[in-house]
Amino acid sequence: MSAAQWWQERLSSARQELAGQNMEILGPAPAGIPRIKDRYRWQLILKGYASREIRQVAAAVLEQAGVRFKQVAVSIDVDPVSL
């Protein structure tokens, strides 16, 4: 939970610097299957119209996370919405 909260805080900061109000951050919330093999899973969702901005924000925070949380696995699933 603390890693998910850390991610949310960093994503919010990066969003303000890189994307402004064009992106929404939802979560953290327990994943659909909250625990697998004694590992808890949390999810955050980034919503916006500009895929490039979302990717920039996620990449900026991903660089910081590798140093901070060595035992936390992070996966990023990109699912653009077609208009």
Disulfide bonds with the S-S distance in Angstrom:
none
